[in-house]
Amino acid sequence: MSLGSLNRDWDDLATLDPLWAILSHKDRKFGKWELNEFFSTGKDEIEKIMKTTEELGYPTGGDVALDFGCGVGRLTRFLAKNFRQCYGVDISEIMIAKAREFNSSIQNCKFIPYTGEDLQMFKDDCLDFIYTSLVLQHLPDKKMIKSYISEFIRTLKKGGLLVFQLPHSFPIKHKAVHVKRLVYVLLNSLGFNKKFIFKKLNLTSMRLNFIPENEVIEFLESKGATVLKIQINSAGGVLNQSRTYFVTK
């Protein structure tokens, strides 16, 4: 799958229901997120993550942070309170435009669209902190997920901290997400209205993916990274099947 196709998928979601696309609570679908409530979830999430980073003693510097797959800046704005400069990157230019609008008053946030399978806008060993949550699971395959994790490690400073969430597995019932996506893509290609497909047929272009914990650890170690902590959680709505990895190098 090309990044162009992935970009179109997320531009569609950013147009149809941007807040739900980022935080997909069933009772908030079809525009039911209230903006302040939505952003408050980001505040709570970052506060918990930063508490864990303090316990770990990483990152050792507080200069530059990256929020990968930033969407409208739900997490970026709160990461920025802990670092001199905070970058949010996203594949959807529509999401980036909304992030810039919603966070225009926060001077140390910069939002950048990316179009490649790497993070070439960032040099080696330049980031103190990298965070990504509810993002990698939406990439099309393991190869692409691992490619971005490699980029995180490349751009992370010595003594920096990478924190990423990724499902360990999915129940069989979650395969229905892929079926729904295929039907969405088919109907879209036949010229059906996207709002009709989304709102009336309850179909989206979203996909779900995972990598088992042991495979993630093996991959990180092969790249010279050190796993400091792994949290078992239910991020993404799957009970105890998600992992949050705290990694340094």
N, C-alpha and C positions, 0 to 999 in steps of 0.2 A: 504493500500500500504506500502511495506517495504522500509526502507531507502536504502537498496541495489538497489532496482529498481530506486529510485530517483537518486542515485549515477550514475547508468548506463545512465540514461537520460542525466545528465549534463556532464558526460564524453563524450557522443556522441556529444553534442553541443560544448563542448570545443575542440573537434577534428575537427568538420565540419566547424565551424565559430565562434570562441570564442568571438571576440569583438562584433559582431552583437548579439550573445546570451545574452550579458550583456546589451547592449544598442541597442534595436531592431528597429532602424530607417529603414523604407522601402527602402530608397535609399542607404543604406549602407550594404544591405544583399549580401551574396556571396563574402565576403572578401573585400568589398569596403571601410572599415574604414581605414584611414591613422592613424598610431599609435600616432603621436604627437597630431593630431586633437582629437582623441579619449580621450587621457589623459587630454587634455585641458578642456574637459567637466567636468571632475572630479574636477579640480581646481576651476572652476566657481561654481560648486554645493557646495563644502565644504566652499568656501568663503561666500556664501549666508547663509549657515547653521550657521557658526560661528558668523556671524553678528547678527543673531537672538539670539544665545545663550548669547551674550554679553548684548543684550537688556533685556533678562530674568534674568541675573545674575547667571546662572548655566552653567556648573558645578562649584562648589566652589573649586575644585582641578584640577590640570593639570598633573596628574601623568600617568595614564594608560587609553588607549582608545581601543575599539573593533570595527572593521568593520565586521559585520556579513554578510556572503555571498559575500566575497570580490572579487570573480572572479580573474582577473589578477592584482588587486591592483589599479584600476582606482581611487578610493576614498582614499584608505589606505595611499598612498604616501603623500597625502595632509593633511590628518588628522594628520599624524606624525609630521607635522610642529608645531602643537599646543600642543603636549603631549610628555612626556619623553619617553614613550614606546607605540607603537601602534601594536596591533595584528590584523591580517586578518585571518578569518577562512572561509572555503568553503568545501562543500561536495565532490567536484570534485578534485581528486588528480592531474588531468591534469591541471586544472585551477591554483591550488596551485603551480605546477611546473613552469608554465608560470609567475605567480606573482613573484616568487623568481628570475626568470631570468630577468624580466623587471625592478625589483626594487632592484637589488643586491647592488647598490651603497648607498642605504638608510639604514643607520646603525640601526636606532631605529624601523624598521619594521620587524615583525616576522610573517611568514605565516604558518598556521597549518591546516591540513585536520581534519575534524571531522566525526565520524561515528555513533554517538548516537543521541537520541532524546533529549539530554540535553547538557549542556556546562560544563561537569564534570571537564574539565581541568582548570576551573576558580573557585576559592573559593567564598563563600558568601561575599558580600559587598567589592569587590576588584577592581571594575572598576569605574573610574570617568565619562567616557563617552562611550555610546554605540550608534552606528549608523548603520542602515540598510535601504537600498533603492532599490526598484525593485527586491526584494528577497522574502518576505513573500507571495506575490501574486502567486508565482510559487510552493508553497507547496500544497500537494494534498487535504487537508481538513482543516476545522476550528479547529479541535482538535489539529492537529500538529502545526498550527499557534499559537494557544493559549499556547501550551506547551512551545514553544520557547519564547513567550512574558513573561511567568512566569519565565523562566530562566534568561531573561534579568533583571527582577525585583530582582530576588534572588542575582545576581552577582553585581548589582549596589550599589555603596556606598551611604550612607546617604549624601544628598547634591549633588549627582551625577545627570547626565542627560541622559535619554534614548530618542533617536529620531528615530522614525520608520515610514516608508511610507507603506500604505496599502490601496487598493481600497475600497471604500464605496459600490460600486455596479458596474455591467457591463451591457451594452446593450445586448439585446438578440442576436445580430449578433456576439458577441464575443464567443458565445457557439460553433461557428464553429471551434474555436481553439481546443476544446476537441474532436470534430469529426476527425479533421486532425491528432491529436495525436493518436487516436485509430487506424486509417488507417496506420500511421507510424509504430506503434508497431506490428500490424498484418503483414505488409509486411516484417518488420525486422525479425519477428519470422519465416517467410517462406523462409528466406535466401536471400532476395533482398539486393543488395549493398546499404549501408547507404548513400553514396555520391549521388547515383542515386535517392534515395527516396527524399533526401533533395534538390538537385539542379535541377533535372528534373521534379519531381512531386511537388516540393515546399511544402513538408511536414516536420514537426519537432515533437520531443517528448515533446515540451513545453506545459505547462498547465497554466491556469489562475484561480485565486480564489479571494474571497473578503469576508469582514465582515462589516456589516453596522456600521456606526459611533456610534450609541447609544449602540450597543452591545459591541463594543470595550471599550467605556467609562465605562460601567457597569462592564466589566471584570477587567479592570485596578483598579477600585475602590475596587472591591472584594479582590484584592491582596494587598491592602494598599498603592497603588500608587496614586499620585496626577497629574492630567492633567493640565499643565501650559498654553498650547497653542495648537490650532489645525489650520493648514493651509489647505485650500481647493486648490487643484491644478489638473493638467492634467498629472501627472506622469504616464508613461506607455501608453500614447497616447489616453486616454479616457477623453474627455473634462469635467473638473470640477467633476470628479467622484472618484478622489483619495484624500486621506488625509495624512498629515504628522503630527504626534503626538509628542509633547514635554512633557516628563513625568519625574517626580522626585519622591523621597520617603523620 
